[in-house]
Amino acid sequence: MPKLIDGRTIAEKVYIDLRREIAELKTKGVTPGLAVVLVGDDPASRAYVRSKDKMCRDLGLRSVKLELPASTTQTELLNRVEQLNADASVHGILVQSPPPGHINEEAIVRALDPAKDVDGFHPENVAKLVIDDSSGFVPCTPLGVQRLLIESKIKINGAHVVVLGRSMIVGKPLALLLMQKNENANATVTVVHSRSRHLAEITRSADIIVAAIGRAGFVTGDHVSEGATVIDVGINRVEDAATERGYRLVGDVAFDEVSKIAGAITPVPGGVGPMTIAMLMSNTVKAARQWT
Ligand SMILES: NC(=O)c1ccc[n+]([C@@H]2O[C@H](COP(=O)([O-])OP(=O)(O)OC[C@H]3O[C@@H](n4cnc5c(N)ncnc54)[C@H](OP(=O)(O)O)[C@@H]3O)[C@@H](O)[C@H]2O)c1
């Protein structure tokens, strides 16, 4: 059996360190504060916002939850962002994605103070990731994937990492992060996407595969070499009448099949997911540290 990489346990470890750091900041008169802005009433977004708010409270962070109606205009939202930028008790700001269709999300991200952009999507933070400037914010899911690998003692340095997916949220920043010039990176990174040819051949040459495409069970045994590490970022709903909700969540990896071949693998749920929120908390604490 492969080693199961347990995201929940690793996230708990992150929280132990964060609690210590938060206590220290409080002795200096700084309580890290995170503002989460939700526009509209998408049930999944609402659930994400609730869990972020709960985690802030558990850790003793200040949580500001701004719930705005779906009819909120671009100008109104920009004004709210400006207010949060100017609020000294707010160190991190996140606008829950996706906003309603009439909102230009990119313009909202650009309006954020880059020093409060704990999601790491502002062009200034993207640029810092490209130039290996560690003062910026790295998007939470890629940061969580790197931390999972480090804590699981899986060597990234010199490894061939194949990332499936090239989104600005996961694939692209993860590729940049893992090819940085430091001991926790230094990977040889290949990125594949929907137009890639010979995909399985490429993934079979990987020491580490990270799947982030949003296709249930896409990565099968045919994609993986014996002993490779497989990190599953995907979260997909598949209908399942036997469950109370009528569906269950699965990853991009056909777990039962791939786990017979992989050396280490993450489950879904309980792998990358818990790390994403842990890294959001970590980025918020990092943002607050800049004020001490
Ligand atoms: N665990 C977490 O905390 C977390 C966080 C974020 C996202 N996710 C999950 O991760 C998955 C990816 O999210 P995302 O936001 O990055 O998705 P996205 O923006 O839809 O991007 C998907 C990427 O996968 C590529 N792709 C799609 N089908 C493919 C195929 N058949 N073969 C190869 N590449 C393919 C696309 O290629 P093209 O660029 O060519 O279209 C694109 O680059 C989703 O399931 C999402 O729910 C999980």
The ligand as a MOL file (V3000), in Angstrom:
LIG
                    3D

  0  0  0     0  0            999 V3000
M  V30 BEGIN CTAB
M  V30 COUNTS 48 52 0 0 0
M  V30 BEGIN ATOM
M  V30 1 N -8.4140 21.3110 -3.1720 0
M  V30 2 C -8.5480 22.6330 -3.2810 0
M  V30 3 O -8.4100 23.3590 -2.3250 0
M  V30 4 C -8.8300 23.2130 -4.6270 0
M  V30 5 C -8.5650 24.5440 -4.9040 0
M  V30 6 C -8.7830 25.0230 -6.2040 0
M  V30 7 C -9.2970 24.1730 -7.1790 0
M  V30 8 N -9.5930 22.8770 -6.8380 0 CHG=1
M  V30 9 C -10.0950 21.9240 -7.8380 0
M  V30 10 O -9.0570 21.6620 -8.7520 0
M  V30 11 C -9.5770 21.4150 -10.0560 0
M  V30 12 C -8.9580 22.4050 -11.0210 0
M  V30 13 O -9.3310 23.7150 -10.6460 0
M  V30 14 P -8.9510 24.9850 -11.5130 0
M  V30 15 O -9.6180 26.1430 -10.8840 0
M  V30 16 O -7.4920 25.0020 -11.7100 0 CHG=-1
M  V30 17 O -9.7140 24.5850 -12.8880 0
M  V30 18 P -9.7890 25.3380 -14.2990 0
M  V30 19 O -9.5760 26.7990 -14.1540 0
M  V30 20 O -11.0340 24.8290 -14.9200 0
M  V30 21 O -8.5360 24.7520 -15.1080 0
M  V30 22 C -8.5150 23.4170 -15.4960 0
M  V30 23 C -7.2300 23.1270 -16.2260 0
M  V30 24 O -7.2250 21.7490 -16.5530 0
M  V30 25 C -6.9790 21.5920 -17.9480 0
M  V30 26 N -7.7430 20.4530 -18.4570 0
M  V30 27 C -9.0830 20.3130 -18.5250 0
M  V30 28 N -9.3910 19.1230 -19.0720 0
M  V30 29 C -8.2370 18.5100 -19.3670 0
M  V30 30 C -7.9060 17.2790 -19.9660 0
M  V30 31 N -8.8450 16.4270 -20.3470 0
M  V30 32 N -6.6020 16.9750 -20.1090 0
M  V30 33 C -5.6290 17.8280 -19.7180 0
M  V30 34 N -5.8920 19.0220 -19.1580 0
M  V30 35 C -7.1770 19.3530 -18.9700 0
M  V30 36 C -7.4290 22.8880 -18.6060 0
M  V30 37 O -6.7220 23.0340 -19.8170 0
M  V30 38 P -6.9000 24.3250 -20.7780 0
M  V30 39 O -6.1470 25.4300 -20.0920 0
M  V30 40 O -6.2820 23.9020 -22.0520 0
M  V30 41 O -8.3720 24.5960 -20.8490 0
M  V30 42 C -7.0640 23.9160 -17.5360 0
M  V30 43 O -5.7390 24.3390 -17.6780 0
M  V30 44 C -11.0950 21.5450 -9.8990 0
M  V30 45 O -11.6220 20.2600 -9.6490 0
M  V30 46 C -11.2540 22.4120 -8.6600 0
M  V30 47 O -12.4800 22.1840 -8.0020 0
M  V30 48 C -9.3630 22.3910 -5.6050 0
M  V30 END ATOM
M  V30 BEGIN BOND
M  V30 1 1 1 2
M  V30 2 2 2 3
M  V30 3 1 2 4
M  V30 4 1 4 5
M  V30 5 2 4 48
M  V30 6 2 5 6
M  V30 7 1 6 7
M  V30 8 2 7 8
M  V30 9 1 8 9
M  V30 10 1 8 48
M  V30 11 1 9 10
M  V30 12 1 9 46
M  V30 13 1 10 11
M  V30 14 1 11 12
M  V30 15 1 11 44
M  V30 16 1 12 13
M  V30 17 1 13 14
M  V30 18 2 14 15
M  V30 19 1 14 16
M  V30 20 1 14 17
M  V30 21 1 17 18
M  V30 22 2 18 19
M  V30 23 1 18 20
M  V30 24 1 18 21
M  V30 25 1 21 22
M  V30 26 1 22 23
M  V30 27 1 23 24
M  V30 28 1 23 42
M  V30 29 1 24 25
M  V30 30 1 25 26
M  V30 31 1 25 36
M  V30 32 1 26 27
M  V30 33 1 26 35
M  V30 34 2 27 28
M  V30 35 1 28 29
M  V30 36 1 29 30
M  V30 37 2 29 35
M  V30 38 1 30 31
M  V30 39 2 30 32
M  V30 40 1 32 33
M  V30 41 2 33 34
M  V30 42 1 34 35
M  V30 43 1 36 37
M  V30 44 1 36 42
M  V30 45 1 37 38
M  V30 46 2 38 39
M  V30 47 1 38 40
M  V30 48 1 38 41
M  V30 49 1 42 43
M  V30 50 1 44 45
M  V30 51 1 44 46
M  V30 52 1 46 47
M  V30 END BOND
M  V30 END CTAB
M  END
